Amino acid sequence: MSLKFNISSDMPDLFSEYPLKIFTIKNRIVFPPVVCFHYSGDDGIVNERNIAHYTARAEGGPGIIVTEATAVWKDGRLAPFQLGIWSDEHIPGLSRIAETVKKNGVLSLIQIHHAGLITPPSVSGSPAGPSPDEKKPGSRSLSVDEIRIIRDAFITGALRAKKAGFDGIELHGAHGYLLNQFASSFFNKREDEYGGDLYGRLKLATEIIRGIRAVCGEDFIIDYRLGANTPTLEDGIEVAKYLESLGVDILHLSHGGSLQNLPRTPKDFEFNWIVYSGTVIKTHVKIPVIAVNEIKTPERASKLIEKGLTDFVALARPQMADPSWANHVKNNEPINLCLSCKPKCRWYEDSNLCPAVIKLASSRAGELMS
Ligand SMILES: Cc1cc2nc3c(=O)[nH]c(=O)nc-3n(C[C@H](O)[C@H](O)[C@H](O)COP(=O)(O)O)c2cc1C
């Protein structure tokens, strides 16, 4: 597959503005969704730790912040301590996140989510998705009535996000969660209206997107985090074009659950297959695209933007390790580096265990004492 570069005469850089509908996004840096486990409790209500986390990232200078995966349905959470948007009781806390993000001139989106078959036993004894997962005993397929309840939960969740003051939402259609399961022929074996060809597999997403647009209006941003390999990159391209035709405003290209048939990255392409997939999909759509995954450094981020390979770059771990990453890059200041913990980022357990965060906190304590 070949790439066509969209290099324009006035070449953008990492700190170029981007006009989107009624918004002017101040730069091309995105803080993507990052669940902060153990911050909230079983009620999914925002607390002071969430506010401090988003305030620090918003003050740190990105153009867009996508608040972490937030559950539209209590029985579809990915953990018992995930933020929620399934009830009006969540609105006051979420509005504090929207406020602190917007106060810093950052476009404020929130990722709305249902885990589907990946719902863990601590949340539901019978995880459900488009079709049962043979590797998950007790898993089952959703009935059409249940699909419609979940569809309405996404639409109501988006309306709550709007009431809380967010500029828009991001639908979590990646990483093997519910919308990704429906879209992908790898997971979706249904023979009814919510399965079959691409349009059937995307019927749930279609109804959600149309419903959100109807209740939240034209100016409300609808971003879709798409698993670029759903299940192949060729399918991902078709899904992306279809989502654009539905009026999605931004595509955020990540991975799609299944690790089979991964796209082959050209030898001279210095980023991984996830970024590669995003850059390929960019050549097939006109709406802005966010590329993500192991972009890591300002040099690499700049290269992607300056070559026109993507419109936005998302950096998660770098901005977790250094909340002021964007400002530091802009001002040519040192960055507190992510230490790439193996086998897994320590934030999955608790951000207090992140060695980069610990290093930053101790250097700040040292500064205060000196
Ligand atoms: C601790 C942790 C939590 C994450 N939570 C989410 C999430 O809520 N929603 C989501 O779509 N991706 C989530 N991700 C994936 C990130 O958004 C991002 O795609 C990934 O970390 C790769 O980007 P990076 O190499 O810049 O870190 C999470 C990643 C980490 C490390």
The ligand as a Gaussian input file, in Angstrom:
#p B3LYP/6-31G(d) Opt

LIG

0 1
 C       -2.580000       3.508000      31.776000
 C       -3.232000       3.634000      30.423000
 C       -4.598000       3.858000      30.337000
 C       -5.223000       3.964000      29.077000
 N       -6.562000       4.237000      29.014000
 C       -7.165000       4.377000      27.807000
 C       -8.539000       4.739000      27.711000
 O       -9.213000       5.049000      28.692000
 N       -9.088000       4.786000      26.465000
 C       -8.357000       4.546000      25.332000
 O       -8.895000       4.602000      24.229000
 N       -7.040000       4.282000      25.405000
 C       -6.434000       4.200000      26.597000
 N       -5.083000       3.992000      26.649000
 C       -4.288000       3.998000      25.402000
 C       -3.687000       5.407000      25.173000
 O       -4.707000       6.363000      24.889000
 C       -2.681000       5.397000      24.001000
 O       -3.347000       5.018000      22.826000
 C       -1.522000       4.437000      24.243000
 O       -0.962000       4.639000      25.528000
 C       -0.417000       4.617000      23.192000
 O        0.055000       5.934000      23.179000
 P        1.515000       6.319000      23.823000
 O        2.527000       5.407000      23.183000
 O        1.709000       7.759000      23.477000
 O        1.411000       6.062000      25.307000
 C       -4.449000       3.863000      27.892000
 C       -3.072000       3.666000      27.997000
 C       -2.457000       3.570000      29.228000
 C       -0.957000       3.383000      29.293000

